[in-house]
Amino acid sequence: MPRIQNPAPHAARDLPIRSLAKAVTWRVSGSVATAFLVYLATGAIHVALAIGGLEVIVKMGLYYVHERVWERIDLGRVARSERKVS
């Protein structure tokens, strides 16, 4: 898989767009799984899609806020200049 180049490899912080992209991709995959499980449990596609659709919106927002809060916390971060080169 090709690696997407970081336009600012020296930056220590993620931009909000990165958090948004991560929120979208994570929630879409999670909500597809939830909708599938709801369909297996109920046999009702309309119920599965309604729950999956609602879940993707609510949890995407929660994940984005969570990411932005953690972006302000330095716990476990190492500055690029301090990283070991192997």
SVG drawing of the C-alpha trace seen along z (x, -y; Angstrom):
<svg xmlns="http://www.w3.org/2000/svg" viewBox="-37 -21 57 34">
<polyline fill="none" stroke="black" stroke-width="0.4" points="0.0,0.0 1.5,-3.4 2.3,-5.7 0.7,-9.2 3.4,-11.8 3.2,-14.2 3.6,-17.8 5.2,-18.8 7.2,-15.8 8.8,-18.0 5.4,-18.9 4.7,-17.5 0.9,-18.0 -1.8,-16.6 -4.1,-19.0 -7.9,-18.9 -8.4,-17.5 -6.4,-14.4 -8.7,-13.8 -11.8,-14.2 -10.5,-11.8 -9.7,-9.2 -13.2,-9.7 -14.9,-9.2 -13.0,-6.0 -13.2,-4.5 -16.9,-5.2 -18.0,-4.0 -16.2,-0.7 -17.7,-0.3 -21.2,-1.3 -21.2,1.2 -20.3,3.9 -23.1,2.7 -25.7,2.5 -24.7,6.1 -25.1,7.4 -28.4,5.7 -29.6,7.2 -28.5,10.6 -30.3,10.2 -33.5,8.7 -33.7,9.7 -35.0,6.1 -32.9,4.2 -34.6,0.9 -33.9,1.2 -30.2,2.1 -29.8,-0.9 -31.5,-3.3 -29.3,-2.2 -26.2,-2.1 -26.9,-5.6 -27.6,-7.2 -24.6,-5.5 -22.2,-6.8 -23.2,-10.4 -23.2,-10.4 -20.1,-8.4 -18.1,-10.3 -18.8,-13.5 -17.7,-12.0 -14.6,-10.5 -13.6,-13.9 -14.0,-15.7 -12.0,-12.9 -9.2,-13.2 -9.0,-17.0 -8.8,-16.8 -6.0,-14.2 -4.2,-16.4 -3.6,-18.8 -2.2,-16.2 1.5,-15.4 1.3,-12.1 3.4,-9.5 4.7,-12.0 8.3,-12.3 9.6,-15.2 10.9,-14.1 14.4,-15.3 14.4,-13.1 13.4,-9.9 16.0,-7.1 17.2,-6.3 17.6,-2.6"/>
</svg>
